[in-house]
């Protein structure tokens, strides 16, 4: 287990959270910005995905039952206002 934190600077359009092959056992997305952000797949938009409300928005994707399973952070995308920061805390498998 290696808990890792990264920050993703929003650009106003869909942005990949991490490169493909960045594996995690669990993920926590935290929006510390004043405006809402959204996380989801490559088709994420302001109205499609999991909304992270301003300043308190947290989406937690818990540990998988089988530790050989994982999430690939490269499959996750986010969208928010230009220069907003999304904090991603995850259990790295590398």
Secondary structure as a PSIPRED ss2 file (coil, helix, strand):
# PSIPRED VFORMAT (PSIPRED V4.0)

   1 X C   1.000  0.000  0.000
   2 X E   0.000  0.000  1.000
   3 X E   0.000  0.000  1.000
   4 X E   0.000  0.000  1.000
   5 X E   0.000  0.000  1.000
   6 X E   0.000  0.000  1.000
   7 X E   0.000  0.000  1.000
   8 X E   0.000  0.000  1.000
   9 X E   0.000  0.000  1.000
  10 X C   1.000  0.000  0.000
  11 X C   1.000  0.000  0.000
  12 X C   1.000  0.000  0.000
  13 X C   1.000  0.000  0.000
  14 X C   1.000  0.000  0.000
  15 X E   0.000  0.000  1.000
  16 X E   0.000  0.000  1.000
  17 X C   1.000  0.000  0.000
  18 X C   1.000  0.000  0.000
  19 X C   1.000  0.000  0.000
  20 X C   1.000  0.000  0.000
  21 X C   1.000  0.000  0.000
  22 X C   1.000  0.000  0.000
  23 X E   0.000  0.000  1.000
  24 X E   0.000  0.000  1.000
  25 X E   0.000  0.000  1.000
  26 X E   0.000  0.000  1.000
  27 X E   0.000  0.000  1.000
  28 X E   0.000  0.000  1.000
  29 X E   0.000  0.000  1.000
  30 X E   0.000  0.000  1.000
  31 X E   0.000  0.000  1.000
  32 X C   1.000  0.000  0.000
  33 X C   1.000  0.000  0.000
  34 X C   1.000  0.000  0.000
  35 X C   1.000  0.000  0.000
  36 X C   1.000  0.000  0.000
  37 X E   0.000  0.000  1.000
  38 X E   0.000  0.000  1.000
  39 X E   0.000  0.000  1.000
  40 X E   0.000  0.000  1.000
  41 X C   1.000  0.000  0.000
  42 X C   1.000  0.000  0.000
  43 X C   1.000  0.000  0.000
  44 X C   1.000  0.000  0.000
  45 X C   1.000  0.000  0.000
  46 X C   1.000  0.000  0.000
  47 X C   1.000  0.000  0.000
  48 X C   1.000  0.000  0.000
  49 X C   1.000  0.000  0.000
  50 X E   0.000  0.000  1.000
  51 X E   0.000  0.000  1.000
  52 X E   0.000  0.000  1.000
  53 X C   1.000  0.000  0.000
  54 X C   1.000  0.000  0.000
  55 X C   1.000  0.000  0.000
  56 X C   1.000  0.000  0.000
  57 X C   1.000  0.000  0.000
  58 X E   0.000  0.000  1.000
  59 X E   0.000  0.000  1.000
  60 X E   0.000  0.000  1.000
  61 X E   0.000  0.000  1.000
  62 X C   1.000  0.000  0.000
  63 X C   1.000  0.000  0.000
  64 X C   1.000  0.000  0.000
  65 X C   1.000  0.000  0.000
  66 X C   1.000  0.000  0.000
  67 X C   1.000  0.000  0.000
  68 X C   1.000  0.000  0.000
  69 X C   1.000  0.000  0.000
  70 X C   1.000  0.000  0.000
  71 X E   0.000  0.000  1.000
  72 X E   0.000  0.000  1.000
  73 X H   0.000  1.000  0.000
  74 X H   0.000  1.000  0.000
  75 X H   0.000  1.000  0.000
  76 X C   1.000  0.000  0.000
  77 X E   0.000  0.000  1.000
  78 X E   0.000  0.000  1.000
  79 X E   0.000  0.000  1.000
  80 X C   1.000  0.000  0.000
  81 X C   1.000  0.000  0.000
  82 X C   1.000  0.000  0.000
  83 X C   1.000  0.000  0.000
  84 X C   1.000  0.000  0.000
  85 X E   0.000  0.000  1.000
  86 X E   0.000  0.000  1.000
  87 X E   0.000  0.000  1.000
  88 X E   0.000  0.000  1.000
  89 X E   0.000  0.000  1.000
  90 X E   0.000  0.000  1.000
  91 X E   0.000  0.000  1.000
  92 X E   0.000  0.000  1.000
  93 X C   1.000  0.000  0.000
  94 X C   1.000  0.000  0.000
